[in-house]
Amino acid sequence: MKKRNFNLFLMALCTISLGLFSASNPNDVEEPDEIDEGNTLKKRVTAGSQCTDFIKNNKKLAKVTRGRPKEGTNLKRNGKDKFFLSIGTDSVEVDTNNDFFPGALFDASIVANLKAKGQLVKFLNQEMVSEIARSTVQSTSTGEKKESISQDRQAEDKPEAKKYKDMSLYEKTKILINQQLDKAIDPATKQQIDNENVSDEKKEELVKDILNQKTFQDSISSKSQGSVRGMKTIASYVSAKPGDKKVTLCMVNLWSEALQKKADAIATMDRSVLKGSKPGKPLSQQVADLQTEEGARKVFSKFGTFVVKDEYGDLSVISYAQAGCMNNCSQMSEESAFIEAELKADRAIIQFREEAIELQTNFDKESQASESRSTGEIDYYAQQNIEQRYAASAKGNLRGAYTVDSAMYGHPINGQYTALVVRAWTPSSQDFAGEIQESLDKEPGQQEVDYDYESNDYEDGGSMGLDDDDF
Protein backbone atom coordinates (compact mmCIF):
# COMPACT_ATOMS: atom_id res chain seq x y z
CA MET A 1 0.00 0.00 0.00
CA LYS A 2 2.83 2.30 0.92
CA LYS A 3 4.63 1.37 -2.30
CA ARG A 4 1.50 2.19 -4.34
CA ASN A 5 1.09 5.59 -2.64
CA PHE A 6 4.77 6.33 -3.28
CA ASN A 7 4.30 5.53 -6.99
CA LEU A 8 1.25 7.78 -7.17
CA PHE A 9 3.29 10.52 -5.53
CA LEU A 10 6.06 10.13 -8.13
CA MET A 11 3.52 10.26 -10.98
CA ALA A 12 1.97 13.43 -9.59
CA LEU A 13 5.39 15.01 -9.12
CA CYS A 14 6.35 14.18 -12.73
CA THR A 15 3.07 15.62 -13.96
CA ILE A 16 3.68 18.87 -12.09
CA SER A 17 7.29 19.02 -13.34
CA LEU A 18 6.25 18.46 -16.95
CA GLY A 19 3.60 21.13 -16.59
CA LEU A 20 6.13 23.60 -15.26
CA PHE A 21 8.58 22.73 -18.05
CA SER A 22 5.88 23.14 -20.68
CA ALA A 23 4.84 26.51 -19.29
CA SER A 24 8.44 27.67 -19.23
CA ASN A 25 8.97 26.72 -22.89
CA PRO A 26 8.59 29.98 -24.86
CA ASN A 27 7.47 28.05 -27.94
CA ASP A 28 4.46 26.69 -26.07
CA VAL A 29 3.28 30.00 -24.62
CA GLU A 30 0.03 31.07 -26.23
CA GLU A 31 0.11 34.48 -27.85
CA PRO A 32 -2.71 36.86 -26.93
CA ASP A 33 -5.44 37.19 -29.53
CA GLU A 34 -5.13 40.96 -29.53
CA ILE A 35 -2.36 43.32 -28.56
CA ASP A 36 -3.39 45.99 -26.13
CA GLU A 37 -3.97 49.24 -28.03
CA GLY A 38 -1.68 51.06 -25.67
CA ASN A 39 1.23 48.88 -26.82
CA THR A 40 0.66 49.00 -30.58
CA LEU A 41 3.34 50.54 -32.75
CA LYS A 42 2.31 53.57 -34.74
CA LYS A 43 3.96 53.80 -38.15
CA ARG A 44 4.68 57.26 -39.53
CA VAL A 45 4.34 57.78 -43.26
CA THR A 46 7.68 59.35 -44.14
CA ALA A 47 8.64 61.36 -47.22
CA GLY A 48 10.20 58.26 -48.79
CA SER A 49 7.46 55.75 -47.92
CA GLN A 50 5.86 55.78 -51.38
CA CYS A 51 9.21 55.25 -53.06
CA THR A 52 10.02 52.37 -50.72
CA ASP A 53 6.67 50.78 -51.60
CA PHE A 54 7.43 51.27 -55.30
CA ILE A 55 10.71 49.33 -55.02
CA LYS A 56 9.12 46.49 -53.08
CA ASN A 57 6.00 46.16 -55.25
CA ASN A 58 7.20 46.97 -58.79
CA LYS A 59 6.61 43.89 -60.97
CA LYS A 60 9.48 44.56 -63.36
CA LEU A 61 11.97 44.97 -60.53
CA ALA A 62 10.62 41.83 -58.90
CA LYS A 63 11.05 39.91 -62.17
CA VAL A 64 14.62 41.10 -62.67
CA THR A 65 15.64 40.26 -59.06
CA ARG A 66 13.57 37.10 -58.56
CA GLY A 67 11.14 38.94 -56.34
CA ARG A 68 13.64 40.52 -53.94
CA PRO A 69 14.14 44.19 -54.99
CA LYS A 70 15.51 46.52 -52.32
CA GLU A 71 17.36 49.76 -51.78
CA GLY A 72 21.07 49.49 -52.44
CA THR A 73 22.73 46.63 -54.32
CA ASN A 74 20.48 44.22 -56.24
CA LEU A 75 21.48 41.00 -57.95
CA LYS A 76 19.88 40.04 -61.27
CA ARG A 77 18.35 36.67 -62.00
CA ASN A 78 21.48 35.51 -63.81
CA GLY A 79 23.36 35.67 -60.50
CA LYS A 80 26.16 37.84 -61.97
CA ASP A 81 25.03 41.33 -62.95
CA LYS A 82 24.14 43.88 -60.31
CA PHE A 83 22.42 47.26 -60.20
CA PHE A 84 21.91 49.94 -57.55
CA LEU A 85 18.65 51.54 -56.37
CA SER A 86 18.50 54.61 -54.17
CA ILE A 87 15.86 56.96 -52.78
CA GLY A 88 16.15 60.71 -52.39
CA THR A 89 13.63 62.94 -50.62
CA ASP A 90 13.06 66.63 -50.13
CA SER A 91 10.31 68.94 -48.96
CA VAL A 92 8.84 72.27 -50.01
CA GLU A 93 8.34 74.68 -47.14
CA VAL A 94 6.81 77.36 -49.40
CA ASP A 95 3.05 77.63 -48.94
CA THR A 96 1.18 76.09 -51.87
CA ASN A 97 -0.62 79.41 -52.42
CA ASN A 98 2.68 81.22 -52.96
CA ASP A 99 3.71 82.23 -56.49
CA PHE A 100 7.06 80.55 -56.00
CA PHE A 101 5.53 77.15 -55.21
CA PRO A 102 5.85 75.54 -58.70
CA GLY A 103 9.50 76.55 -58.90
CA ALA A 104 10.15 75.41 -55.33
CA LEU A 105 8.58 72.03 -56.08
CA PHE A 106 10.82 71.53 -59.11
CA ASP A 107 13.82 72.63 -57.03
CA ALA A 108 12.85 69.95 -54.51
CA SER A 109 12.96 67.36 -57.31
CA ILE A 110 16.49 68.53 -58.19
CA VAL A 111 17.59 68.18 -54.55
CA ALA A 112 15.90 64.77 -54.18
CA ASN A 113 17.66 63.59 -57.34
CA LEU A 114 20.96 64.86 -55.97
CA LYS A 115 20.40 63.06 -52.67
CA ALA A 116 19.62 59.81 -54.49
CA LYS A 117 22.88 60.15 -56.43
CA GLY A 118 24.61 61.00 -53.16
CA GLN A 119 23.56 57.60 -51.79
CA LEU A 120 25.51 55.92 -54.59
CA VAL A 121 28.55 58.13 -53.97
CA LYS A 122 28.41 57.36 -50.24
CA PHE A 123 28.12 53.64 -51.05
CA LEU A 124 31.28 53.86 -53.16
CA ASN A 125 33.41 55.70 -50.62
CA GLN A 126 32.86 57.28 -47.21
CA GLU A 127 35.59 58.86 -45.14
CA MET A 128 34.51 59.05 -41.51
CA VAL A 129 35.92 60.62 -38.34
CA SER A 130 34.38 59.85 -34.94
CA GLU A 131 35.17 61.21 -31.48
CA ILE A 132 33.41 60.03 -28.33
CA ALA A 133 34.07 61.26 -24.79
CA ARG A 134 32.43 60.09 -21.57
CA SER A 135 33.18 61.66 -18.20
CA THR A 136 31.82 60.79 -14.77
CA VAL A 137 32.52 63.15 -11.88
CA GLN A 138 31.62 62.62 -8.24
CA SER A 139 32.04 65.53 -5.85
CA THR A 140 32.75 64.30 -2.32
CA SER A 141 35.12 65.46 0.42
CA THR A 142 36.01 64.77 4.05
CA GLY A 143 38.22 66.42 6.63
CA GLU A 144 39.57 69.97 6.57
CA LYS A 145 41.78 71.25 3.78
CA LYS A 146 45.04 72.85 5.03
CA GLU A 147 46.94 75.73 3.48
CA SER A 148 49.47 74.50 0.91
CA ILE A 149 53.11 75.42 1.68
CA SER A 150 54.01 75.07 -2.00
CA GLN A 151 51.42 77.55 -3.18
CA ASP A 152 53.97 80.23 -4.14
CA ARG A 153 56.11 77.74 -6.07
CA GLN A 154 53.06 76.44 -7.91
CA ALA A 155 52.16 79.99 -8.90
CA GLU A 156 55.66 80.55 -10.27
CA ASP A 157 55.69 77.26 -12.19
CA LYS A 158 52.18 77.66 -13.55
CA PRO A 159 52.25 77.10 -17.34
CA GLU A 160 50.81 79.56 -19.81
CA ALA A 161 47.13 79.06 -20.64
CA LYS A 162 46.50 77.12 -23.83
CA LYS A 163 44.42 78.45 -26.66
CA TYR A 164 41.21 76.55 -27.32
CA LYS A 165 42.36 75.27 -30.71
CA ASP A 166 45.49 73.76 -29.10
CA MET A 167 43.59 71.87 -26.40
CA SER A 168 43.13 68.10 -26.44
CA LEU A 169 39.72 66.45 -26.53
CA TYR A 170 40.08 65.65 -22.82
CA GLU A 171 40.80 69.30 -21.93
CA LYS A 172 37.85 70.46 -24.03
CA THR A 173 35.66 67.92 -22.25
CA LYS A 174 36.66 69.38 -18.86
CA ILE A 175 35.67 72.82 -20.08
CA LEU A 176 32.36 71.36 -21.26
CA ILE A 177 31.77 69.80 -17.85
CA ASN A 178 32.37 73.13 -16.10
CA GLN A 179 30.20 74.92 -18.63
CA GLN A 180 27.33 72.49 -18.22
CA LEU A 181 27.78 72.58 -14.46
CA ASP A 182 27.00 76.29 -14.64
CA LYS A 183 23.88 75.48 -16.69
CA ALA A 184 22.80 72.81 -14.22
CA ILE A 185 22.75 75.24 -11.30
CA ASP A 186 19.38 76.97 -11.21
CA PRO A 187 19.17 80.81 -11.28
CA ALA A 188 17.96 80.99 -7.68
CA THR A 189 21.06 79.15 -6.49
CA LYS A 190 23.33 81.40 -8.59
CA GLN A 191 21.63 84.44 -7.12
CA GLN A 192 22.24 83.19 -3.59
CA ILE A 193 25.89 82.54 -4.40
CA ASP A 194 26.32 86.03 -5.84
CA ASN A 195 24.55 87.60 -2.85
CA GLU A 196 27.17 89.22 -0.62
CA ASN A 197 24.96 88.73 2.45
CA VAL A 198 25.19 84.93 2.08
CA SER A 199 28.07 83.44 3.99
CA ASP A 200 30.94 81.67 2.23
CA GLU A 201 29.94 78.45 3.94
CA LYS A 202 26.44 78.67 2.49
CA LYS A 203 27.79 79.35 -0.99
CA GLU A 204 30.09 76.34 -0.82
CA GLU A 205 27.18 74.22 0.35
CA LEU A 206 25.08 75.22 -2.64
CA VAL A 207 27.77 74.29 -5.15
CA LYS A 208 28.55 71.04 -3.38
CA ASP A 209 24.91 69.98 -3.62
CA ILE A 210 25.72 68.46 -7.03
CA LEU A 211 26.90 65.02 -5.95
CA ASN A 212 27.36 63.14 -9.27
CA GLN A 213 27.57 64.29 -12.86
CA LYS A 214 27.93 62.33 -16.12
CA THR A 215 28.81 63.96 -19.41
CA PHE A 216 28.68 62.34 -22.84
CA GLN A 217 29.94 63.89 -26.05
CA ASP A 218 29.66 62.34 -29.52
CA SER A 219 30.98 63.81 -32.75
CA ILE A 220 30.79 62.17 -36.20
CA SER A 221 31.78 63.60 -39.55
CA SER A 222 31.72 61.87 -42.91
CA LYS A 223 32.69 62.93 -46.40
CA SER A 224 32.00 61.27 -49.73
CA GLN A 225 32.83 62.41 -53.21
CA GLY A 226 32.75 60.85 -56.63
CA SER A 227 31.50 61.03 -60.18
CA VAL A 228 28.14 59.59 -61.25
CA ARG A 229 27.40 58.72 -64.87
CA GLY A 230 24.20 57.29 -66.28
CA MET A 231 21.96 57.35 -63.20
CA LYS A 232 18.31 57.85 -64.09
CA THR A 233 15.07 58.47 -62.23
CA ILE A 234 12.53 55.66 -62.54
CA ALA A 235 9.81 56.89 -60.17
CA SER A 236 8.78 60.03 -58.32
CA TYR A 237 5.96 60.80 -55.91
CA VAL A 238 4.60 64.09 -54.58
CA SER A 239 2.46 64.35 -51.50
CA ALA A 240 0.62 67.66 -51.51
CA LYS A 241 -2.81 69.17 -51.04
CA PRO A 242 -4.06 72.73 -51.50
CA GLY A 243 -3.19 74.80 -48.45
CA ASP A 244 -0.61 72.34 -47.13
CA LYS A 245 2.19 74.01 -45.20
CA LYS A 246 4.65 71.31 -46.22
CA VAL A 247 4.86 69.26 -49.41
CA THR A 248 7.13 66.22 -49.67
CA LEU A 249 8.66 64.59 -52.72
CA CYS A 250 10.65 61.40 -53.22
CA MET A 251 12.47 59.90 -56.20
CA VAL A 252 13.82 56.44 -57.00
CA ASN A 253 17.06 56.36 -59.00
CA LEU A 254 18.65 53.47 -60.85
CA TRP A 255 22.29 52.92 -61.75
CA SER A 256 23.56 50.00 -63.79
CA GLU A 257 26.56 49.27 -65.95
CA ALA A 258 24.30 49.25 -68.99
CA LEU A 259 23.06 52.77 -68.21
CA GLN A 260 26.59 53.99 -67.64
CA LYS A 261 27.67 52.62 -71.04
CA LYS A 262 24.80 54.52 -72.64
CA ALA A 263 25.79 57.74 -70.88
CA ASP A 264 29.43 57.31 -71.90
CA ALA A 265 28.43 56.59 -75.49
CA ILE A 266 26.25 59.70 -75.59
CA ALA A 267 29.07 61.83 -74.18
CA THR A 268 31.69 60.49 -76.60
CA MET A 269 29.39 59.75 -79.57
CA ASP A 270 30.65 56.17 -79.55
CA ARG A 271 28.89 54.70 -82.59
CA SER A 272 29.79 51.13 -81.63
CA VAL A 273 27.51 51.44 -78.60
CA LEU A 274 24.88 53.75 -80.05
CA LYS A 275 24.38 51.71 -83.19
CA GLY A 276 21.43 49.32 -83.10
CA SER A 277 19.05 47.52 -85.42
CA LYS A 278 15.43 48.37 -84.59
CA PRO A 279 13.87 51.86 -84.49
CA GLY A 280 11.42 52.92 -81.82
CA LYS A 281 8.40 55.19 -81.91
CA PRO A 282 8.65 58.92 -82.58
CA LEU A 283 9.46 60.82 -79.40
CA SER A 284 6.23 62.78 -79.74
CA GLN A 285 4.37 59.50 -79.28
CA GLN A 286 6.50 58.38 -76.36
CA VAL A 287 5.86 61.48 -74.26
CA ALA A 288 2.49 62.56 -72.92
CA ASP A 289 0.63 64.98 -75.19
CA LEU A 290 0.91 68.37 -73.52
CA GLN A 291 -1.91 69.75 -75.64
CA THR A 292 -4.36 67.68 -73.59
CA GLU A 293 -5.23 67.98 -69.91
CA GLU A 294 -4.58 64.29 -69.33
CA GLY A 295 -1.11 64.58 -70.81
CA ALA A 296 -0.32 67.70 -68.80
CA ARG A 297 -1.28 65.97 -65.55
CA LYS A 298 1.20 63.18 -66.31
CA VAL A 299 4.01 65.63 -67.06
CA PHE A 300 3.39 67.57 -63.84
CA SER A 301 4.52 64.48 -61.92
CA LYS A 302 7.54 63.67 -64.10
CA PHE A 303 11.03 64.79 -63.12
CA GLY A 304 14.48 63.92 -64.45
CA THR A 305 15.78 62.29 -67.63
CA PHE A 306 14.82 59.16 -69.54
CA VAL A 307 16.75 57.17 -72.17
CA VAL A 308 14.65 55.90 -75.10
CA LYS A 309 14.89 54.98 -78.81
CA ASP A 310 13.37 57.32 -81.39
CA GLU A 311 11.92 56.57 -84.84
CA TYR A 312 15.39 56.59 -86.42
CA GLY A 313 16.77 54.12 -83.91
CA ASP A 314 18.77 56.84 -82.17
CA LEU A 315 19.46 56.40 -78.49
CA SER A 316 17.73 59.52 -77.17
CA VAL A 317 17.56 61.40 -73.89
CA ILE A 318 14.29 63.01 -72.85
CA SER A 319 14.26 65.61 -70.09
CA TYR A 320 11.28 67.13 -68.24
CA ALA A 321 11.21 70.52 -66.55
CA GLN A 322 8.70 73.09 -65.30
CA ALA A 323 8.74 76.66 -64.01
CA GLY A 324 6.09 78.90 -62.48
CA CYS A 325 4.85 82.02 -64.22
CA MET A 326 5.27 85.01 -61.89
CA ASN A 327 3.51 88.35 -61.38
CA ASN A 328 0.03 87.45 -62.58
CA CYS A 329 1.69 85.76 -65.57
CA SER A 330 2.33 88.75 -67.80
CA GLN A 331 3.73 88.25 -71.28
CA MET A 332 7.29 88.81 -70.04
CA SER A 333 6.77 86.42 -67.09
CA GLU A 334 5.43 83.78 -69.45
CA GLU A 335 8.52 84.05 -71.65
CA SER A 336 10.82 83.90 -68.62
CA ALA A 337 9.08 80.76 -67.33
CA PHE A 338 9.70 78.88 -70.59
CA ILE A 339 13.33 80.05 -70.69
CA GLU A 340 13.87 78.80 -67.12
CA ALA A 341 12.24 75.44 -67.83
CA GLU A 342 14.33 74.90 -70.99
CA LEU A 343 17.56 75.71 -69.17
CA LYS A 344 16.80 73.25 -66.36
CA ALA A 345 15.81 70.53 -68.82
CA ASP A 346 19.03 70.93 -70.81
CA ARG A 347 21.11 70.92 -67.64
CA ALA A 348 19.58 67.59 -66.63
CA ILE A 349 20.82 66.07 -69.90
CA ILE A 350 24.36 67.23 -69.10
CA GLN A 351 24.00 65.85 -65.56
CA PHE A 352 22.95 62.46 -66.93
CA ARG A 353 26.21 62.21 -68.86
CA GLU A 354 28.36 62.96 -65.81
CA GLU A 355 28.04 64.79 -62.51
CA ALA A 356 30.60 65.29 -59.73
CA ILE A 357 29.00 65.03 -56.29
CA GLU A 358 30.32 65.78 -52.82
CA LEU A 359 28.49 64.95 -49.60
CA GLN A 360 29.53 66.26 -46.17
CA THR A 361 27.69 65.25 -42.98
CA ASN A 362 28.41 66.44 -39.44
CA PHE A 363 26.75 65.19 -36.24
CA ASP A 364 27.44 66.58 -32.76
CA LYS A 365 25.71 65.64 -29.54
CA GLU A 366 26.37 66.40 -25.90
CA SER A 367 24.41 65.34 -22.86
CA GLN A 368 24.77 65.71 -19.11
CA ALA A 369 23.08 64.18 -16.09
CA SER A 370 23.52 65.89 -12.70
CA GLU A 371 22.38 64.33 -9.43
CA SER A 372 21.45 66.54 -6.49
CA ARG A 373 23.02 65.54 -3.17
CA SER A 374 20.18 66.90 -1.06
CA THR A 375 17.12 65.80 -3.04
CA GLY A 376 18.44 62.92 -5.12
CA GLU A 377 16.77 64.35 -8.22
CA ILE A 378 18.56 64.08 -11.56
CA ASP A 379 18.62 66.95 -14.03
CA TYR A 380 19.25 65.89 -17.66
CA TYR A 381 20.50 68.24 -20.35
CA ALA A 382 21.03 67.31 -24.03
CA GLN A 383 21.73 69.11 -27.28
CA GLN A 384 22.47 67.79 -30.77
CA ASN A 385 23.12 69.26 -34.20
CA ILE A 386 23.02 67.55 -37.59
CA GLU A 387 24.34 69.29 -40.68
CA GLN A 388 24.39 67.84 -44.18
CA ARG A 389 25.71 69.56 -47.27
CA TYR A 390 25.46 68.43 -50.88
CA ALA A 391 27.46 69.94 -53.70
CA ALA A 392 27.26 68.96 -57.36
CA SER A 393 28.80 70.21 -60.55
CA ALA A 394 28.41 69.24 -64.17
CA LYS A 395 29.74 70.73 -67.36
CA GLY A 396 29.82 69.91 -71.05
CA ASN A 397 28.73 71.00 -74.49
CA LEU A 398 25.17 70.24 -75.49
CA ARG A 399 24.49 70.44 -79.21
CA GLY A 400 21.30 69.42 -80.98
CA ALA A 401 18.87 69.60 -78.04
CA TYR A 402 15.35 70.55 -79.07
CA THR A 403 11.84 70.89 -77.64
CA VAL A 404 9.54 67.91 -78.17
CA ASP A 405 6.51 69.61 -76.63
CA SER A 406 5.65 72.55 -74.38
CA ALA A 407 2.58 74.16 -72.89
CA MET A 408 1.39 76.22 -69.93
CA TYR A 409 -1.27 75.01 -67.49
CA GLY A 410 -2.58 75.93 -64.08
CA HIS A 411 -0.72 73.85 -61.50
CA PRO A 412 -2.89 70.98 -60.19
CA ILE A 413 -2.05 71.95 -56.61
CA ASN A 414 -2.47 75.72 -56.50
CA GLY A 415 -3.75 76.64 -59.97
CA GLN A 416 -0.79 78.91 -60.76
CA TYR A 417 0.18 78.95 -64.42
CA THR A 418 3.27 76.82 -64.95
CA ALA A 419 5.43 76.28 -68.04
CA LEU A 420 5.88 72.61 -68.93
CA VAL A 421 8.73 71.71 -71.28
CA VAL A 422 9.90 68.38 -72.68
CA ARG A 423 13.37 68.58 -74.24
CA ALA A 424 15.25 65.88 -76.13
CA TRP A 425 18.71 65.10 -77.44
CA THR A 426 19.56 62.50 -80.10
CA PRO A 427 22.76 61.65 -81.99
CA SER A 428 21.09 62.54 -85.29
CA SER A 429 20.00 65.93 -83.95
CA GLN A 430 23.59 66.60 -82.84
CA ASP A 431 24.84 65.56 -86.29
CA PHE A 432 22.33 67.90 -87.94
CA ALA A 433 23.45 70.73 -85.66
CA GLY A 434 26.97 70.04 -86.87
CA GLU A 435 25.84 70.26 -90.49
CA ILE A 436 24.22 73.63 -89.85
CA GLN A 437 27.30 74.94 -88.05
CA GLU A 438 29.56 73.77 -90.86
CA SER A 439 27.37 75.49 -93.42
CA LEU A 440 27.34 78.74 -91.41
CA ASP A 441 31.12 78.66 -91.01
CA LYS A 442 31.68 78.69 -94.79
CA GLU A 443 32.58 81.99 -96.40
CA PRO A 444 30.21 83.30 -99.09
CA GLY A 445 31.17 81.82 -102.49
CA GLN A 446 33.20 78.98 -100.94
CA GLN A 447 32.79 75.64 -102.68
CA GLU A 448 30.38 73.37 -100.87
CA VAL A 449 31.86 70.32 -99.24
CA ASP A 450 29.71 67.23 -98.94
CA TYR A 451 29.01 66.31 -95.35
CA ASP A 452 29.26 62.60 -94.66
CA TYR A 453 26.15 62.01 -92.59
CA GLU A 454 25.92 58.60 -91.02
CA SER A 455 22.42 57.34 -90.30
CA ASN A 456 22.15 55.15 -87.23
CA ASP A 457 20.28 51.92 -86.60
CA TYR A 458 19.81 50.53 -83.12
CA GLU A 459 18.89 47.25 -81.52
CA ASP A 460 15.32 47.61 -80.35
CA GLY A 461 12.60 50.02 -79.28
CA GLY A 462 12.06 51.23 -75.75
CA SER A 463 9.74 53.22 -73.60
CA MET A 464 10.25 55.80 -70.89
CA GLY A 465 10.60 54.62 -67.34
CA LEU A 466 12.01 51.22 -66.44
CA ASP A 467 13.21 49.25 -69.46
CA ASP A 468 14.68 45.75 -69.64
CA ASP A 469 17.92 47.03 -71.19
CA ASP A 470 18.46 49.46 -68.31
CA PHE A 471 19.90 46.64 -66.19
Secondary structure, DSSP 4 states (H G I P E B T S, - for coil): -HHHHHHHHHHHHHHHHHHHHHHH-GGGSPPPSS--GGGPPPPP--TTHHHHHHHHH-HHHHHHTTT---SEEEE-TTSS-EEEEEEEEEEE-S-TTSTTHHHHHHHHHHHHHHHHHHHHHHHH--EEEEEEEEEEEE----S-PPPPTTHHHHHHTPPPPPPGGG--HHHHHHHHHHHHHHHHS-HHHHHHHH-TTS-HHHHHHHHTTEEEEEEEEEEEEEEEEEEE-S-EEEEEEEE--TT-S-EEEEEEEEEEHHHHHHHHHHHHT-HHHH-BS-----HHHHS--TTSHHHHHHHHT--EEEEEE-TT--EEEEEEEEEEPPGGG-HHHHHHHHHHHHHHHHHHHHHHH-EEEEEEEEEEEEEEEEEETTT--EEEEEEEEEEEEEEEE------S-EEEEEEEEE-TTT--EEEEEEEEE-HHHHHHHHHHHHHHHSPTTPPP----PPP--BS----SSS-GGG-
